[in-house]
């Protein structure tokens, strides 16, 4: 899950030109309208553009009238998530799952346009007389953590994938992410104490699969979605007080119809380093590597404050690290020297072969960053400057 | 003035090993101690290390006992500068000037260790009976902007450059930056209104050169500095309310003795785009390019807020741009798409062949950044992620 957009090359051609090349079947030749049409912003011919070209590992996004088409549920994820890391990993994880079915070489990305904000809110609420569409269980009147019906479904996310058809784009597929609670935080009365219902893995999985089938039936009733491929991703929400987001645990593809025949397990884990409170690290070797890096980096300045990492595991193997270093700086050369030092220490101590992002910040914001993509041997380093 | 540290390769060898290779005459083979000495932190043999290796265009910094040796005047620049951009450009500009005399291939960097904070404060103050060393003129008792003696010298900066000598490092040269006021802001009484004395270019230059010779004489009296090469850089401070820092306007080298025979002019300018209040851009073509980029980028989102740039000119040619984009985001894919779009627009509209840094931030901090170094054709792009 690399965070960086590589480009092999960048071709900037008017869509008018692209139309001539229609049929070439991928997105490599389109780009932004170069603005020659001046004030004719309503010109029909430039209605479709994409954000840019990629090397085929990342999606280009479709623009509508030169503007980014925001999600029909824009802001919903922010509202539903006390843990901000969920917002990012829920979204980017669904995009990653989608790549298997909708190759970025052929498909362009667009935020979900088919589930409205009202619909999403109704679906996320409990089922009731006034809300028969609610996908969470009815309120059974109980307030005890173990006897009440918890909120299983916390989030819904739609992503659309489009293919070029002559001079425009057509919906080619949809991906639906379901954010399932591991713990449901609730209050017995407004502003009262927060209680927690813990949801078992079995219950979470069972509920998620059943909800996915209900959603599939509803989506198939929409004319635009009746025959497109729909990818489902089931996501376990990171807990509210966690310093990492959650992970996807299952995925399925529906080519047509309203049944999901097969679910595939996704084996991912997120955690934070250093481990605290005698917790056990997912992998002791990785944890030791990080500790060595951390103490090396912390020896640089007398008053260095924090070095923490988010670690991501896939099929029980370390698949990425995001390291945050916070410290105080008094000048450009201190930052520059510290960045160089961090580069050396990271290359020396951190596990090889996995993507690693390191940010270095002070109270004034980010001062420098280092990044190594999967497969790279050295870090790209950058110190933010000014004139 | 590239802000990024390129590495050709990274060799991590104990200094003990380096000692064997002594005499190889450059820094390429040294690195961090790998920590094998464990708790023996006082071991004399590992007293000197450098932060890492570079491609020879940037300095490595010398570490002392594994720690960064902070400046003897640490924090002084922050105290003296209402305009924070001065701190960065004053420092990095002096380092750039130093490269001509002290090649990064041969010299390592260390923060200035020979002018103490007390000395610097005395030098920066007015000359008086109690402070005979003051380098700013005596208080002539007048308070009128045009008749009073202004504060000419606002800042002093020392940087040290070291060369390896067998198993340790020796001082090889010193660079001294003098931050000269263009405008001296002062108060007639404590907490009173702020008045401004504008200092002419001629007066600024004359004062700076005279102060530099005084400082040279004083430094030559120190045993450690009696015979080393001393580089001077004269810097015009950016004004307090400016959105860019100042620039260097002259430089000189003293190999020995207490006289400066020759000053060389440095022709640099900083400015902000877009131009406002009917001000004139330094170069209309560059300003137009930026405006085109800006309006293209602003068309992406309905509610995009700000696109501004710092531009840097050297010998009347555009030598760099630092662009800040601030906007609101609701998700990872919005940021990712916007970054891709910005990449395409920057490549299409911004001047080629110069270093350009673009940061994209929301209220939550930096979300993405793009960077193109001098000589590169494409932008490196990175979206900050999390797990």
HADDOCK unambig.tbl for C-alpha pairs under 7 A between the chains (distance, minus, plus):
assign (segid A and resid 3 and name CA) (segid B and resid 382 and name CA) 6.28 0.50 0.50
assign (segid A and resid 3 and name CA) (segid B and resid 383 and name CA) 5.59 0.50 0.50
assign (segid A and resid 3 and name CA) (segid B and resid 384 and name CA) 6.60 0.50 0.50
assign (segid A and resid 3 and name CA) (segid B and resid 385 and name CA) 6.09 0.50 0.50
assign (segid A and resid 4 and name CA) (segid B and resid 381 and name CA) 6.05 0.50 0.50
assign (segid A and resid 4 and name CA) (segid B and resid 382 and name CA) 4.53 0.50 0.50
assign (segid A and resid 4 and name CA) (segid B and resid 383 and name CA) 5.89 0.50 0.50
assign (segid A and resid 5 and name CA) (segid B and resid 381 and name CA) 5.94 0.50 0.50
assign (segid A and resid 5 and name CA) (segid B and resid 382 and name CA) 6.53 0.50 0.50
assign (segid A and resid 51 and name CA) (segid B and resid 337 and name CA) 6.32 0.50 0.50
assign (segid A and resid 51 and name CA) (segid B and resid 340 and name CA) 5.76 0.50 0.50
assign (segid A and resid 51 and name CA) (segid B and resid 341 and name CA) 4.39 0.50 0.50
assign (segid A and resid 52 and name CA) (segid B and resid 340 and name CA) 5.70 0.50 0.50
assign (segid A and resid 52 and name CA) (segid B and resid 341 and name CA) 5.77 0.50 0.50
assign (segid A and resid 52 and name CA) (segid B and resid 344 and name CA) 5.73 0.50 0.50
assign (segid A and resid 60 and name CA) (segid B and resid 337 and name CA) 6.91 0.50 0.50
assign (segid A and resid 61 and name CA) (segid B and resid 337 and name CA) 5.78 0.50 0.50
assign (segid A and resid 66 and name CA) (segid B and resid 299 and name CA) 6.79 0.50 0.50
assign (segid A and resid 66 and name CA) (segid B and resid 300 and name CA) 6.38 0.50 0.50
assign (segid A and resid 67 and name CA) (segid B and resid 299 and name CA) 6.15 0.50 0.50
assign (segid A and resid 67 and name CA) (segid B and resid 300 and name CA) 4.41 0.50 0.50
assign (segid A and resid 67 and name CA) (segid B and resid 301 and name CA) 5.97 0.50 0.50
assign (segid A and resid 68 and name CA) (segid B and resid 300 and name CA) 5.53 0.50 0.50
assign (segid A and resid 68 and name CA) (segid B and resid 301 and name CA) 5.98 0.50 0.50
assign (segid A and resid 74 and name CA) (segid B and resid 330 and name CA) 6.63 0.50 0.50
assign (segid A and resid 75 and name CA) (segid B and resid 330 and name CA) 5.65 0.50 0.50
assign (segid A and resid 85 and name CA) (segid B and resid 386 and name CA) 6.53 0.50 0.50
assign (segid A and resid 85 and name CA) (segid B and resid 387 and name CA) 6.59 0.50 0.50
assign (segid A and resid 87 and name CA) (segid B and resid 331 and name CA) 6.85 0.50 0.50
assign (segid A and resid 88 and name CA) (segid B and resid 331 and name CA) 6.64 0.50 0.50
assign (segid A and resid 88 and name CA) (segid B and resid 332 and name CA) 5.54 0.50 0.50
assign (segid A and resid 88 and name CA) (segid B and resid 386 and name CA) 6.67 0.50 0.50
assign (segid A and resid 89 and name CA) (segid B and resid 386 and name CA) 6.89 0.50 0.50
assign (segid A and resid 89 and name CA) (segid B and resid 387 and name CA) 5.63 0.50 0.50
assign (segid A and resid 91 and name CA) (segid B and resid 332 and name CA) 6.57 0.50 0.50
assign (segid A and resid 92 and name CA) (segid B and resid 332 and name CA) 6.67 0.50 0.50
assign (segid A and resid 244 and name CA) (segid B and resid 387 and name CA) 5.72 0.50 0.50
assign (segid A and resid 245 and name CA) (segid B and resid 387 and name CA) 5.56 0.50 0.50
assign (segid A and resid 270 and name CA) (segid B and resid 387 and name CA) 6.56 0.50 0.50
assign (segid A and resid 299 and name CA) (segid B and resid 66 and name CA) 6.77 0.50 0.50
assign (segid A and resid 299 and name CA) (segid B and resid 67 and name CA) 6.14 0.50 0.50
assign (segid A and resid 300 and name CA) (segid B and resid 66 and name CA) 6.38 0.50 0.50
assign (segid A and resid 300 and name CA) (segid B and resid 67 and name CA) 4.41 0.50 0.50
assign (segid A and resid 300 and name CA) (segid B and resid 68 and name CA) 5.52 0.50 0.50
assign (segid A and resid 301 and name CA) (segid B and resid 67 and name CA) 5.96 0.50 0.50
assign (segid A and resid 301 and name CA) (segid B and resid 68 and name CA) 5.98 0.50 0.50
assign (segid A and resid 310 and name CA) (segid B and resid 387 and name CA) 6.35 0.50 0.50
assign (segid A and resid 312 and name CA) (segid B and resid 387 and name CA) 6.50 0.50 0.50
assign (segid A and resid 322 and name CA) (segid B and resid 386 and name CA) 6.51 0.50 0.50
assign (segid A and resid 330 and name CA) (segid B and resid 74 and name CA) 6.64 0.50 0.50
assign (segid A and resid 330 and name CA) (segid B and resid 75 and name CA) 5.64 0.50 0.50
assign (segid A and resid 331 and name CA) (segid B and resid 87 and name CA) 6.84 0.50 0.50
assign (segid A and resid 331 and name CA) (segid B and resid 88 and name CA) 6.65 0.50 0.50
assign (segid A and resid 332 and name CA) (segid B and resid 88 and name CA) 5.52 0.50 0.50
assign (segid A and resid 332 and name CA) (segid B and resid 91 and name CA) 6.56 0.50 0.50
assign (segid A and resid 332 and name CA) (segid B and resid 92 and name CA) 6.67 0.50 0.50
assign (segid A and resid 337 and name CA) (segid B and resid 51 and name CA) 6.35 0.50 0.50
assign (segid A and resid 337 and name CA) (segid B and resid 60 and name CA) 6.90 0.50 0.50
assign (segid A and resid 337 and name CA) (segid B and resid 61 and name CA) 5.78 0.50 0.50
assign (segid A and resid 340 and name CA) (segid B and resid 51 and name CA) 5.78 0.50 0.50
assign (segid A and resid 340 and name CA) (segid B and resid 52 and name CA) 5.70 0.50 0.50
assign (segid A and resid 341 and name CA) (segid B and resid 51 and name CA) 4.38 0.50 0.50
assign (segid A and resid 341 and name CA) (segid B and resid 52 and name CA) 5.76 0.50 0.50
assign (segid A and resid 344 and name CA) (segid B and resid 52 and name CA) 5.68 0.50 0.50
assign (segid A and resid 365 and name CA) (segid B and resid 365 and name CA) 6.98 0.50 0.50
assign (segid A and resid 381 and name CA) (segid B and resid 4 and name CA) 6.09 0.50 0.50
assign (segid A and resid 381 and name CA) (segid B and resid 5 and name CA) 5.96 0.50 0.50
assign (segid A and resid 382 and name CA) (segid B and resid 3 and name CA) 6.38 0.50 0.50
assign (segid A and resid 382 and name CA) (segid B and resid 4 and name CA) 4.56 0.50 0.50
assign (segid A and resid 382 and name CA) (segid B and resid 5 and name CA) 6.53 0.50 0.50
assign (segid A and resid 383 and name CA) (segid B and resid 3 and name CA) 5.66 0.50 0.50
assign (segid A and resid 383 and name CA) (segid B and resid 4 and name CA) 5.90 0.50 0.50
assign (segid A and resid 384 and name CA) (segid B and resid 3 and name CA) 6.67 0.50 0.50
assign (segid A and resid 385 and name CA) (segid B and resid 3 and name CA) 6.12 0.50 0.50
assign (segid A and resid 386 and name CA) (segid B and resid 85 and name CA) 6.51 0.50 0.50
assign (segid A and resid 386 and name CA) (segid B and resid 88 and name CA) 6.69 0.50 0.50
assign (segid A and resid 386 and name CA) (segid B and resid 89 and name CA) 6.90 0.50 0.50
assign (segid A and resid 386 and name CA) (segid B and resid 322 and name CA) 6.50 0.50 0.50
assign (segid A and resid 387 and name CA) (segid B and resid 85 and name CA) 6.58 0.50 0.50
assign (segid A and resid 387 and name CA) (segid B and resid 89 and name CA) 5.65 0.50 0.50
assign (segid A and resid 387 and name CA) (segid B and resid 244 and name CA) 5.70 0.50 0.50
assign (segid A and resid 387 and name CA) (segid B and resid 245 and name CA) 5.54 0.50 0.50
assign (segid A and resid 387 and name CA) (segid B and resid 270 and name CA) 6.53 0.50 0.50
assign (segid A and resid 387 and name CA) (segid B and resid 310 and name CA) 6.35 0.50 0.50
assign (segid A and resid 387 and name CA) (segid B and resid 312 and name CA) 6.48 0.50 0.50
